[in-house]
Amino acid sequence: MTNQKAILKISNDYSILITDNVGVKHKIWDALRFREKNYFHNRRYKMGMWDGYTEFFKLETGKFLTGLLPEVLSALKHFNIPYNIEDSRTETNFLHSEIKEDFFNSVLPPGYDPVSLHDYQVELVNKVIKHKRGIIFAPTSAGKTYIMLGILRSIPPNTPTLILQNRVGLAEQNYSEITKWGVKNVGTLWGNGNAKPNIVTVASVQSVSKIEKALSKIKVLIVDEIHDMMSALPKAVYRRLKNCDIRVALSATPFKFGETDKVQKHYVKGFFGPVLKIDSAAEGVLTTKELQERGILAASNCTFYDINEPALPYDIYLDAVTRGIAENFEFHKIVTRLAKKQNGRTLILVDRIAHGDALHSLLPGSLWVQGKDDSKTRKGVIETLQKSKKNVIAIATQQIFNTGINVFIHNLINAAGGQADHQIIQRMGRGLRTADDKQGLEYYDFVYNINPYLLEHSQKRIRILKKQGHTVTVKKEIDF
């Protein structure tokens, strides 16, 4: 063992640990490498060209993503390794050292009543002001827009800022809120005809290549719904932001598959830093149950009905979805009867176009929105699900409403199946927003006893919902 001090060279994007203590470097390398989810299906793994691991600390160079600095510092402390820091990060100073509950009342849009921020919203904005990077882990409908606005209004004027998201609908929604609250010099960058970047640019990740030369000037990065923003394209964007020292990611499900995908989790932490813990939440991180108990989110009641026909015991998963859900006419009739029974604003989520077409034909007067529809059509359906005082039924492919879209529905029927943690939590979150004409959310789902894959996924949805604190009832008979 050597007594020579280690050196930590820290920059905005990557950092480097320099030490001649090979043993410690090896331990950090081993602790920060993880096998990819489903690595065994990878062709390179099958050919023996790859061991399935992604390394977040390079053994030869000591290089790692700066967001993982807490893990490296913890290792140096654990092994009692002295070190010096050479910090070359740029420094963007906020306008305030902290904000308070009445922060927005000096900039209220016309017609708005005074706003009193929730304690956790104030805490999370102040955590960003203090630490300058981190993950805002908060349930859907917890008011992340106010948190984002609090950050934006605390940044000095003329600070190059990029607000990034995966979907055009979410970009449009964020742009509308940001400009409504008086943030200056806000530009757009998505789709055709919206390439109008400015000092603050709201962009879809697919359009960022249009401002490639400007990326080196970005000082602030805010990524909405980070769980949808960790594919190769957004990661390539994050790597180009060499001078960006304020980095914030927001999501109700930042770690897409929980603890089962440590690679995705450590990429999120690597680019953005740790989850920001707060005192106003019992475990440091907000939960849906806490916000329901405080009346911030609507109460929920989850009912699952058994589906027993047709028997598909030997179908592979994709065939089971096709024959057991999308093309199962008896199932369509059950969903139709259930939807007709509901009062208020009802949303039915489907996975396949054929399924949506079938339900739309069985539910005259229903609204049917899918991926091919333009933003105007989608906006019309969203506004109906926000404001209609009549009974209304909307059918949508799950991708449209899985993430970030604000609706105020009374009833949610999940006819799309599914098993991913983030999908179930995000879907449920679509219905937990409170409204003046709404006492709670009625969530309906199905236990598909017809196929082992579909049954396993149904049982997982039940486990996830119970873990989130929702009341779940499983009914063996159709009672409507």
C-alpha positions as CSV (number, residue, x, y, z in Angstrom):
1,M,0.0,0.0,0.0
2,T,1.2,3.5,-0.8
3,N,1.0,6.6,1.3
4,Q,0.9,8.9,-1.7
5,K,-2.2,11.0,-1.9
6,A,-4.7,10.2,-4.7
7,I,-5.9,13.0,-7.0
8,L,-9.4,13.5,-8.1
9,K,-9.7,15.6,-11.3
10,I,-13.3,16.8,-11.5
11,S,-15.0,18.3,-14.6
12,N,-18.6,18.9,-15.6
13,D,-19.0,15.6,-17.4
14,Y,-16.3,13.2,-16.5
15,S,-13.8,12.9,-13.6
16,I,-10.6,11.0,-13.2
17,L,-9.1,9.2,-10.1
18,I,-5.3,9.2,-10.2
19,T,-3.7,6.8,-7.8
20,D,-0.9,4.2,-7.8
21,N,-3.0,2.1,-5.4
22,V,-4.0,-0.5,-8.0
23,G,-5.9,-2.6,-5.4
24,V,-8.4,0.3,-4.6
25,K,-8.9,1.1,-8.3
26,H,-9.7,-2.6,-8.9
27,K,-12.3,-2.6,-6.1
28,I,-14.0,0.5,-7.4
29,W,-13.9,-0.9,-10.9
30,D,-15.5,-4.1,-9.7
31,A,-18.2,-2.3,-7.6
32,L,-19.1,-0.1,-10.5
33,R,-19.6,-2.6,-13.3
34,F,-23.0,-4.3,-13.9
35,R,-24.4,-6.7,-16.4
36,E,-26.9,-5.3,-18.9
37,K,-30.5,-6.2,-18.6
38,N,-31.1,-9.3,-20.8
39,Y,-27.4,-9.4,-21.7
40,F,-27.7,-13.1,-22.5
41,H,-29.8,-12.3,-25.6
42,N,-27.1,-10.1,-27.0
43,R,-25.4,-11.5,-30.2
44,R,-22.0,-10.4,-29.1
45,Y,-22.4,-12.2,-25.7
46,K,-23.5,-15.4,-27.4
47,M,-20.5,-15.2,-29.7
48,G,-18.1,-14.8,-26.7
49,M,-17.1,-11.3,-27.8
50,W,-18.5,-9.5,-24.7
51,D,-19.0,-10.6,-21.0
52,G,-22.3,-8.7,-20.6
53,Y,-20.8,-6.0,-18.3
54,T,-20.9,-2.2,-18.6
55,E,-18.1,-0.5,-16.7
56,F,-18.7,2.8,-15.0
57,F,-15.1,3.2,-13.8
58,K,-12.3,2.5,-16.2
59,L,-9.6,0.5,-14.5
60,E,-6.8,1.7,-16.8
61,T,-7.5,5.4,-16.7
62,G,-9.6,5.9,-13.5
63,K,-12.3,7.8,-15.6
64,F,-15.9,7.9,-14.5
65,L,-19.0,10.0,-15.0
66,T,-19.0,12.9,-12.5
67,G,-22.5,12.1,-11.2
68,L,-20.9,9.0,-9.6
69,L,-18.5,11.1,-7.6
70,P,-20.3,10.2,-4.3
71,E,-19.6,6.5,-4.9
72,V,-15.9,7.1,-5.6
73,L,-15.5,9.4,-2.6
74,S,-17.3,6.8,-0.4
75,A,-14.8,4.2,-1.6
76,L,-11.8,6.4,-0.9
77,K,-13.1,7.1,2.6
78,H,-13.9,3.4,3.2
79,F,-10.3,2.4,2.3
80,N,-8.8,5.4,4.1
81,I,-7.2,6.7,1.0
82,P,-6.1,10.4,1.3
83,Y,-6.8,12.5,-1.8
84,N,-6.6,16.0,-3.2
85,I,-9.2,17.5,-5.5
86,E,-8.5,19.5,-8.7
87,D,-12.0,20.9,-9.6
88,S,-12.3,22.5,-13.1
89,R,-16.1,22.6,-13.2
90,T,-17.6,25.8,-14.4
91,E,-19.8,27.6,-11.9
92,T,-23.2,29.0,-12.7
93,N,-24.5,30.8,-9.6
94,F,-28.2,31.0,-8.9
95,L,-30.0,34.3,-8.2
96,H,-31.2,33.1,-4.8
97,S,-29.6,31.0,-2.0
98,E,-33.1,29.5,-1.4
99,I,-36.7,30.0,-2.3
100,K,-39.9,30.1,-0.1
101,E,-43.5,29.0,-0.4
102,D,-44.6,32.3,-1.9
103,F,-41.9,32.3,-4.5
104,F,-44.2,32.6,-7.5
105,N,-46.6,35.2,-6.2
106,S,-44.6,38.1,-7.6
107,V,-44.9,36.7,-11.2
108,L,-48.5,35.3,-11.2
109,P,-50.0,35.0,-14.7
110,P,-53.1,37.1,-15.3
111,G,-56.1,35.6,-13.5
112,Y,-54.1,33.3,-11.3
113,D,-54.7,33.1,-7.5
114,P,-51.7,33.3,-5.2
115,V,-49.7,30.1,-5.1
116,S,-48.3,28.4,-2.0
117,L,-45.8,25.8,-2.9
118,H,-45.8,22.5,-1.1
119,D,-42.9,22.0,1.4
120,Y,-41.4,19.2,-0.8
121,Q,-41.4,21.5,-3.9
122,V,-39.6,24.2,-2.0
123,E,-37.1,21.7,-0.6
124,L,-36.4,20.1,-4.0
125,V,-35.8,23.5,-5.7
126,N,-33.5,24.5,-2.8
127,K,-31.6,21.2,-3.1
128,V,-30.9,21.9,-6.8
129,I,-29.7,25.5,-5.8
130,K,-27.4,24.0,-3.3
131,H,-26.0,20.9,-5.2
132,K,-26.5,22.0,-8.8
133,R,-27.2,18.5,-10.0
134,G,-29.4,15.6,-9.0
135,I,-32.5,13.5,-9.6
136,I,-35.9,14.8,-8.6
137,F,-37.7,11.5,-7.8
138,A,-41.4,12.5,-7.3
139,P,-44.7,10.8,-8.0
140,T,-46.7,11.7,-11.1
141,S,-49.0,14.6,-10.4
142,A,-46.8,15.8,-7.5
143,G,-46.3,19.2,-9.2
144,K,-43.0,18.7,-11.0
145,T,-43.8,21.6,-13.3
146,Y,-43.6,24.1,-10.4
147,I,-40.3,22.5,-9.4
148,M,-39.0,23.0,-12.9
149,L,-40.3,26.5,-13.0
150,G,-38.7,27.3,-9.6
151,I,-35.3,26.2,-11.0
152,L,-35.7,28.2,-14.2
153,R,-36.7,31.4,-12.4
154,S,-33.7,31.0,-10.1
155,I,-31.2,30.9,-13.0
156,P,-29.6,34.2,-14.0
157,P,-31.0,35.8,-17.2
158,N,-29.2,34.9,-20.4
159,T,-27.9,31.6,-19.1
160,P,-28.0,29.1,-22.0
161,T,-30.4,26.4,-20.9
162,L,-31.7,23.2,-22.6
163,I,-35.0,21.6,-21.5
164,L,-35.1,18.2,-23.0
165,Q,-37.8,15.5,-23.4
166,N,-38.6,12.5,-25.6
167,R,-42.1,13.4,-26.8
168,V,-43.3,16.4,-28.8
169,G,-46.6,16.5,-26.7
170,L,-44.6,16.9,-23.5
171,A,-42.3,19.5,-25.1
172,E,-45.4,21.5,-26.1
173,Q,-46.9,21.2,-22.6
174,N,-43.7,22.3,-20.9
175,Y,-43.2,25.2,-23.3
176,S,-46.8,26.4,-22.7
177,E,-46.2,26.4,-18.9
178,I,-42.8,28.0,-19.0
179,T,-43.9,30.9,-21.2
180,K,-47.1,31.4,-19.2
181,W,-45.0,31.9,-16.1
182,G,-42.9,34.7,-17.6
183,V,-39.6,32.9,-18.3
184,K,-37.8,35.1,-20.9
185,N,-36.2,34.2,-24.2
186,V,-37.8,30.8,-24.5
187,G,-37.4,29.0,-27.8
188,T,-38.7,25.8,-29.4
189,L,-37.1,22.8,-31.1
190,W,-39.3,20.0,-32.2
191,G,-41.0,18.7,-35.3
192,N,-41.4,20.7,-38.5
193,G,-41.7,24.5,-38.2
194,N,-40.6,24.7,-34.5
195,A,-36.8,25.1,-35.0
196,K,-36.7,28.4,-33.1
197,P,-34.0,27.9,-30.4
198,N,-33.3,30.7,-28.0
199,I,-31.4,31.2,-24.8
200,V,-33.8,28.8,-23.0
201,T,-34.7,26.1,-25.5
202,V,-37.4,23.5,-25.0
203,A,-36.5,20.6,-27.3
204,S,-37.3,17.1,-28.2
205,V,-34.2,15.0,-28.1
206,Q,-34.7,14.0,-31.8
207,S,-34.2,17.6,-32.9
208,V,-31.1,18.5,-30.9
209,S,-28.8,17.8,-33.8
210,K,-30.1,21.1,-35.3
211,I,-28.2,23.0,-32.5
212,E,-25.1,20.8,-32.5
213,K,-22.7,23.7,-32.5
214,A,-24.5,25.4,-29.6
215,L,-24.3,22.4,-27.2
216,S,-20.9,23.4,-25.9
217,K,-22.4,26.7,-24.6
218,I,-25.2,25.1,-22.6
219,K,-24.9,25.8,-18.9
220,V,-28.1,24.3,-17.6
221,L,-29.7,21.0,-18.5
222,I,-33.2,19.9,-17.3
223,V,-34.5,16.6,-18.6
224,D,-38.2,15.7,-18.1
225,E,-39.2,12.1,-17.7
226,I,-35.6,10.8,-17.5
227,H,-36.7,7.2,-17.7
228,D,-37.6,7.8,-21.4
229,M,-34.3,9.6,-22.0
230,M,-31.5,7.1,-21.5
231,S,-31.2,5.5,-25.0
232,A,-28.1,6.1,-27.2
233,L,-29.4,9.4,-28.6
234,P,-29.9,11.3,-25.4
235,K,-26.8,9.9,-23.8
236,A,-24.8,11.2,-26.8
237,V,-26.3,14.7,-26.2
238,Y,-25.4,14.6,-22.5
239,R,-21.8,13.7,-23.4
240,R,-21.6,16.9,-25.6
241,L,-22.5,19.2,-22.8
242,K,-18.9,19.9,-21.6
243,N,-19.7,23.3,-20.0
244,C,-23.0,22.3,-18.4
245,D,-22.6,22.4,-14.6
246,I,-26.3,22.4,-13.6
247,R,-27.9,19.1,-14.5
248,V,-31.3,18.0,-13.3
249,A,-33.4,15.0,-14.2
250,L,-37.1,14.6,-13.2
251,S,-39.4,11.5,-13.1
252,A,-41.7,9.4,-11.0
253,T,-39.7,6.4,-12.2
254,P,-36.2,7.6,-12.9
255,F,-34.8,4.0,-12.6
256,K,-36.9,2.4,-15.2
257,F,-36.9,-1.1,-14.0
258,G,-36.1,-0.5,-10.3
259,E,-33.1,-2.5,-9.0
260,T,-33.3,-5.0,-11.9
261,D,-31.4,-2.8,-14.3
262,K,-28.4,-1.4,-12.5
263,V,-26.9,-0.2,-15.8
264,Q,-29.7,2.2,-16.6
265,K,-29.7,3.3,-12.9
266,H,-26.0,4.1,-12.9
267,Y,-26.2,5.9,-16.2
268,V,-28.9,8.2,-14.8
269,K,-26.8,8.8,-11.7
270,G,-23.7,9.2,-13.7
271,F,-25.0,12.0,-15.9
272,F,-27.1,13.7,-13.3
273,G,-26.0,12.8,-9.8
274,P,-27.8,11.2,-6.9
275,V,-31.5,11.3,-5.9
276,L,-32.1,14.5,-4.0
277,K,-33.4,13.4,-0.5
278,I,-35.8,15.7,1.4
279,D,-36.8,16.0,5.0
280,S,-40.5,16.5,4.2
281,A,-40.8,12.9,3.0
282,A,-40.7,10.0,5.5
283,E,-38.0,8.0,3.7
284,G,-36.4,11.0,2.0
285,V,-38.2,10.4,-1.2
286,L,-41.9,11.2,-1.8
287,T,-44.4,8.4,-2.3
288,T,-47.8,8.3,-3.9
289,K,-49.3,7.1,-0.6
290,E,-47.9,10.1,1.3
291,L,-49.4,12.5,-1.2
292,Q,-52.7,10.8,-1.2
293,E,-52.8,11.0,2.6
294,R,-52.1,14.7,2.3
295,G,-54.9,15.2,-0.2
296,I,-52.4,16.3,-2.9
297,L,-53.2,13.3,-5.1
298,A,-56.6,11.7,-5.5
299,A,-57.5,8.5,-3.7
300,S,-57.6,5.4,-5.7
301,N,-59.4,2.1,-5.9
302,C,-58.0,-0.7,-8.1
303,T,-60.2,-3.5,-9.4
304,F,-58.9,-6.5,-11.4
305,Y,-61.3,-8.9,-13.2
306,D,-60.4,-12.4,-14.3
307,I,-60.2,-13.2,-18.0
308,N,-60.5,-16.9,-18.6
309,E,-61.1,-17.3,-22.4
310,P,-59.6,-18.3,-24.8
311,A,-57.1,-20.8,-23.3
312,L,-53.7,-20.1,-24.8
313,P,-51.4,-22.2,-22.6
314,Y,-48.7,-22.7,-25.2
315,D,-48.7,-19.3,-27.0
316,I,-45.5,-17.3,-27.0
317,Y,-45.8,-13.8,-25.5
318,L,-46.5,-11.8,-28.7
319,D,-49.0,-14.3,-29.9
320,A,-50.7,-14.3,-26.5
321,V,-51.0,-10.5,-26.6
322,T,-52.5,-10.7,-30.2
323,R,-55.0,-13.5,-29.6
324,G,-55.7,-13.0,-25.9
325,I,-56.0,-9.2,-25.8
326,A,-55.9,-7.3,-29.1
327,E,-58.0,-9.8,-31.1
328,N,-60.1,-11.3,-28.3
329,F,-63.6,-10.2,-29.1
330,E,-65.0,-11.5,-25.8
331,F,-62.5,-9.4,-24.0
332,H,-63.5,-6.4,-26.2
333,K,-67.1,-6.9,-25.1
334,I,-66.2,-7.0,-21.4
335,V,-64.1,-3.7,-21.8
336,T,-67.0,-2.1,-23.7
337,R,-69.6,-3.0,-21.0
338,L,-67.2,-1.8,-18.3
339,A,-66.6,1.5,-20.1
340,K,-70.3,2.2,-20.6
341,K,-70.9,1.6,-16.9
342,Q,-68.6,4.5,-15.9
343,N,-69.6,8.1,-15.1
344,G,-67.4,11.1,-15.9
345,R,-64.2,11.1,-18.0
346,T,-62.9,7.6,-18.8
347,L,-59.6,6.7,-20.5
348,I,-59.0,3.2,-22.0
349,L,-55.4,2.3,-22.8
350,V,-54.6,-0.2,-25.5
351,D,-51.4,-1.7,-26.9
352,R,-52.4,-2.5,-30.5
353,I,-54.1,-0.4,-33.2
354,A,-56.4,-3.3,-34.0
355,H,-57.6,-3.3,-30.4
356,G,-58.3,0.4,-30.4
357,D,-60.2,0.1,-33.7
358,A,-62.4,-2.7,-32.3
359,L,-63.2,-0.8,-29.1
360,H,-63.9,2.4,-31.0
361,S,-66.4,0.6,-33.2
362,L,-68.1,-0.9,-30.2
363,L,-68.3,2.4,-28.3
364,P,-70.1,4.9,-30.7
365,G,-69.1,8.5,-29.8
366,S,-65.8,7.5,-28.2
367,L,-62.6,9.4,-29.0
368,W,-59.8,7.3,-30.5
369,V,-56.3,8.7,-30.6
370,Q,-53.2,6.9,-31.8
371,G,-49.6,7.6,-32.8
372,K,-50.4,8.7,-36.3
373,D,-52.7,11.5,-35.2
374,D,-51.3,15.0,-35.3
375,S,-50.8,17.2,-32.3
376,K,-54.0,19.1,-32.8
377,T,-56.0,15.9,-32.6
378,R,-54.2,14.8,-29.5
379,K,-54.6,18.2,-27.9
380,G,-58.4,18.0,-28.5
381,V,-58.6,14.6,-26.7
382,I,-56.4,15.8,-23.9
383,E,-58.5,18.9,-23.3
384,T,-61.7,16.8,-23.3
385,L,-60.2,14.6,-20.6
386,Q,-59.3,17.7,-18.6
387,K,-62.4,19.8,-18.9
388,S,-65.5,17.9,-20.1
389,K,-68.4,17.9,-17.7
390,K,-70.2,15.2,-19.6
391,N,-69.6,11.5,-19.7
392,V,-66.8,10.9,-22.2
393,I,-64.8,7.8,-23.2
394,A,-61.4,8.1,-24.9
395,I,-59.3,5.3,-26.2
396,A,-55.6,5.8,-26.7
397,T,-52.5,3.7,-27.5
398,Q,-50.6,3.4,-24.2
399,Q,-47.5,5.3,-25.5
400,I,-49.4,8.6,-25.7
401,F,-50.5,8.6,-22.1
402,N,-47.8,6.6,-20.4
403,T,-45.7,9.7,-19.6
404,G,-46.1,13.3,-18.7
405,I,-49.5,14.3,-20.1
406,N,-51.8,16.1,-17.8
407,V,-55.4,14.8,-17.7
408,F,-58.1,14.7,-15.0
409,I,-59.9,11.4,-15.5
410,H,-62.3,9.7,-13.2
411,N,-61.8,6.2,-14.6
412,L,-58.8,4.5,-16.1
413,I,-59.2,1.1,-17.9
414,N,-55.9,-0.6,-18.6
415,A,-56.6,-2.9,-21.5
416,A,-53.0,-2.9,-22.6
417,G,-51.5,-5.4,-20.1
418,G,-47.8,-4.8,-19.4
419,Q,-45.3,-5.5,-16.7
420,A,-42.6,-2.8,-16.6
421,D,-42.5,-0.9,-13.3
422,H,-42.3,2.5,-14.9
423,Q,-45.3,1.9,-17.3
424,I,-47.6,0.8,-14.5
425,I,-46.7,3.6,-12.2
426,Q,-46.8,6.2,-14.9
427,R,-50.2,5.0,-16.2
428,M,-51.7,5.1,-12.8
429,G,-50.3,8.5,-12.3
430,R,-52.3,9.8,-15.3
431,G,-55.4,9.4,-13.1
432,L,-54.2,10.6,-9.7
433,R,-54.5,14.3,-10.5
434,T,-57.1,16.0,-8.4
435,A,-60.0,18.0,-9.9
436,D,-63.0,20.0,-8.5
437,D,-65.4,17.4,-9.9
438,K,-63.5,14.3,-8.8
439,Q,-63.4,12.4,-5.6
440,G,-60.9,9.8,-6.6
441,L,-59.7,7.4,-9.4
442,E,-61.3,4.1,-10.3
443,Y,-58.6,2.0,-12.0
444,Y,-59.6,-1.2,-13.8
445,D,-57.4,-4.0,-15.0
446,F,-57.5,-7.7,-15.7
447,V,-56.0,-11.0,-14.6
448,Y,-55.3,-12.9,-17.8
449,N,-55.6,-16.6,-16.7
450,I,-55.4,-17.6,-20.3
451,N,-51.6,-17.7,-20.8
452,P,-48.6,-18.1,-18.4
453,Y,-46.9,-14.9,-19.7
454,L,-50.0,-12.7,-19.5
455,L,-50.8,-14.1,-16.0
456,E,-47.3,-13.4,-14.7
457,H,-47.6,-9.8,-16.0
458,S,-51.0,-9.4,-14.4
459,Q,-49.7,-10.6,-11.1
460,K,-46.7,-8.2,-11.4
461,R,-49.1,-5.3,-12.0
462,I,-50.9,-6.2,-8.8
463,R,-47.7,-6.3,-6.8
464,I,-46.5,-2.9,-8.1
465,L,-49.8,-1.2,-7.3
466,K,-49.9,-2.7,-3.8
467,K,-46.3,-1.6,-3.3
468,Q,-47.3,1.9,-4.3
469,G,-49.9,1.9,-1.6
470,H,-53.0,1.4,-3.7
471,T,-56.0,-0.7,-2.6
472,V,-56.4,-3.7,-5.0
473,T,-59.4,-6.0,-5.3
474,V,-59.4,-9.0,-7.5
475,K,-62.9,-10.2,-8.7
476,K,-63.3,-13.7,-10.0
477,E,-66.6,-12.9,-11.7
478,I,-67.6,-10.1,-14.0
479,D,-70.2,-8.2,-12.0
480,F,-71.4,-5.7,-14.5
